[in-house]
Each structure stands twice: as C-alpha cells, then as structure tokens.
Amino acid sequence: MIPRAIEEELHTLLAEYPVVTILGPRQAGKTTLARHALKDFQYCNLEVPELRDLASKDPKALLTRYSNRVIFDEIQRVPQLLSYIQAMVDERGGAGQFVLTGSHQLQLTEAITQSLAGRTAILHLLPFSISELEGGGISFERFEDYVFHGFLPRIYDQNQRPTRAYANYYQTYVERDVRQLINLKDVSLFEKFVKLLAGRAGQVLNYQSLSNDVGVDSNTIKSWLSILEASFVIFKLPPYFENLGKRVIKSPKYYFMDVGLLVYLLGIQEPDQISRDPLVGNIFENLIVIECLKARYNQGKTSNLYFFRDSNGNEVDIIAQDGRELTAIEIKSSSTFHSSLLKNLRKARNLTDKITHGYLVFNGESLELSDGNSLVNFREIGRVWGNR
C-alpha cells in the first residue's frame, strides 16, 4: 500500500475528537486509509444492503453490534444514524470512538451540522498526490504521463489501463451519483455538459455561454455544477478580491478533482497527445491547482485557495491565504524559464504587501530567486506548499 500523507493528521484528530469524518471522491482511498490506519477498529460498510437496511430500520440494533471504535463507511447512505451516534458519544465522552467516511458533501454537511457539530473533525482525502506516488516508488519523467495516468489508487494498485479505468469510473460513479441526486431524464445531455465543462477547465466560467452550448437554462447548469462539486468530481476555485481592487472578475473557475478524468473527457488516448493539445496549459494548471489542494487537505487545513483577475489585466493563477498572509502562485507549462513568466507575480506583489512569497510552478528546474520569488518544478509543489 502506498502511504497516505493524511494518516498522521487522522491519528492526531482521533486523539482530540470522538468522531472523525473523512470526505472525498469515490475511489480516492478513504476505506483503505481508515482500515489500514485503524486496524483495531470494527468496520461497517453501509453500501451493503443488509447493513444499510438494518441501520435504517433499527439503528439501535446496528449500534449494539457496532458500538465503539467503528468505521462506518459511506455514512451518507444512512444519515439518520448520525443522531444515534451523537447520543452515544455524548453519553460516553472521550475521543476516538467513530470514523465516518462519505462521498457526498450535500447529504452529509447538513446532517453533520445538525447532529455532530463540535463532536467531529472533518478531513478531506483526495486521490494520490505526486509526492505520495513518489513515496510509493512510482514516478514519471513527464507531466504528460502523470496527467494521463491520473491519481486514482485503483489504477496503480491493479495496474489498470487509464483510459478504460476512467471510462468505467465516469459511468459507474459520476453518472450513478448524479442520478441519485437529481431526476436526470437525459443522460446524453448531462454527458455533453460534462465534456463541455472539461473544455473550460481553468477558465473563468461564463454560465450563460455554457448554458447555450449545452441547451439547458443557466439554473440547470448551476445545479449540475453544485452536484458535481458536492460529489467531489470538480473543484470550484473562487476569485479573491479583498484589498486587491474593486474591478475584479467575480465568476469562479472549475477544475477536475482528478486530472486523469479531465484527460479522459477531452478524448485524449495517449500521453504524447497532451503536449500537442490546444488545452495543454489548462491541463497542466488543473494538475497544479489540485496538487496544492491536496497538500493543504493532507495537513487538515481548509482550502483557502483563490485566483485573482481584474479588468486591468492583472491576474494570478492561485492566491493562497494563511491568516493575513498571502502566497501567490503562477502556473506555466513551459519547461524554459524567461523573466517574463514572473510578470503576473510581480504585478500582484505591487498590489498588496500581504503577499509574502511568490512561486512560479513550471516544467523546468527549481530555483530560489533573490526577489522573494521561487521557481518550482511541478513535482515539488506539493512538498513546498505542504511545508508552509
């Protein structure tokens, strides 16, 4: 098993809270993490019909069987169980009683807020990061190979072909989860929407334009985006506007939680096609944004990632906020450094003195510069950002 960077934070939180909830995409490795890290815990999979039926009809009987130090997998399948778990942890007191996993934020967030507020810590587990793969002895020379293979654990554990694996992943999980959350009458229309969204990854989203291209109204587009976000299929990067001017772009950008799914949806069949694809810069940017997100989540931090763009042409791919300090990250797929690549970072630092450091993440060699900026090879961004 490839070690997961988030495991240390999981053990720390279990010593502090009675319940720890692990959220993340399907097949990101939540169950494997929990069972590997907590071998002395019982395990209850609520995807199993018999257990789900018992949890729904007689939760007290289920909790008699699974009463303490239990992993409840896919807890969103029976959210009413949370009220009974609340009563148990309140009666007993003490930390480290239950670990819950879930794949749907919409269904779980409201239930957790109502039942487990103050009683659970929340972790977000995403698919493998580059540094986790390297820690498991897996590395590629080119970024094209990383994004083509993607980061789903099953691809590496079972040596699956990426294109086939992501085709199955899309059909088995993405479409299934969407059907559970909405009354999807036309699957082909939704698939058209997802593929058009892939073509807009890393771009400021124009809802009306996407609505026109798909052939549904903009409210439907926003609803579908919310569902994909809640199911951890996509990540919404909001704009940053505090103290950086008033004429800012206010629409978000969207990225795919696993860049391998993005590559599949773009119809790319082999790694060598990526460098020739007109969206190569967007694919590379998607990789880096999600690597930054993984680094923060693996430390138990919230996202606090934004982008900045205004009507005067000032823009930065990522603004990361820690307290009152900001870090600016510019992303370029180029393998050759030119000083012009730092233009956006320098402009951003002139707008505010809160930016304490700037990174240019690209395909070349890492180097510390004398002006407070750093050149970072894409393989290093997780470790660099994770240590801040």
Secondary structure as GFF3:
##gff-version 3
##sequence-region A 1 388
A	DSSP	alpha_helix	7	14	.	.	.	ID=ss1
A	DSSP	beta_strand	19	23	.	.	.	ID=ss2
A	DSSP	alpha_helix	30	37	.	.	.	ID=ss3
A	DSSP	beta_strand	42	45	.	.	.	ID=ss4
A	DSSP	alpha_helix	49	57	.	.	.	ID=ss5
A	DSSP	alpha_helix	59	65	.	.	.	ID=ss6
A	DSSP	beta_strand	70	73	.	.	.	ID=ss7
A	DSSP	three_ten_helix	75	77	.	.	.	ID=ss8
A	DSSP	alpha_helix	81	92	.	.	.	ID=ss9
A	DSSP	beta_strand	98	102	.	.	.	ID=ss10
A	DSSP	alpha_helix	105	115	.	.	.	ID=ss11
A	DSSP	beta_strand	120	124	.	.	.	ID=ss12
A	DSSP	alpha_helix	130	135	.	.	.	ID=ss13
A	DSSP	alpha_helix	143	149	.	.	.	ID=ss14
A	DSSP	alpha_helix	153	157	.	.	.	ID=ss15
A	DSSP	alpha_helix	162	169	.	.	.	ID=ss16
A	DSSP	pi_helix	170	174	.	.	.	ID=ss17
A	DSSP	alpha_helix	175	181	.	.	.	ID=ss18
A	DSSP	alpha_helix	187	198	.	.	.	ID=ss19
A	DSSP	alpha_helix	207	214	.	.	.	ID=ss20
A	DSSP	alpha_helix	218	230	.	.	.	ID=ss21
A	DSSP	beta_strand	234	237	.	.	.	ID=ss22
A	DSSP	beta_strand	253	256	.	.	.	ID=ss23
A	DSSP	alpha_helix	259	265	.	.	.	ID=ss24
A	DSSP	three_ten_helix	271	273	.	.	.	ID=ss25
A	DSSP	alpha_helix	280	297	.	.	.	ID=ss26
A	DSSP	beta_strand	305	309	.	.	.	ID=ss27
A	DSSP	beta_strand	315	322	.	.	.	ID=ss28
A	DSSP	beta_strand	325	331	.	.	.	ID=ss29
A	DSSP	three_ten_helix	339	342	.	.	.	ID=ss30
A	DSSP	alpha_helix	343	351	.	.	.	ID=ss31
A	DSSP	beta_strand	355	362	.	.	.	ID=ss32
A	DSSP	beta_strand	367	368	.	.	.	ID=ss33
A	DSSP	beta_strand	373	377	.	.	.	ID=ss34
A	DSSP	three_ten_helix	378	380	.	.	.	ID=ss35
A	DSSP	alpha_helix	381	386	.	.	.	ID=ss36
###
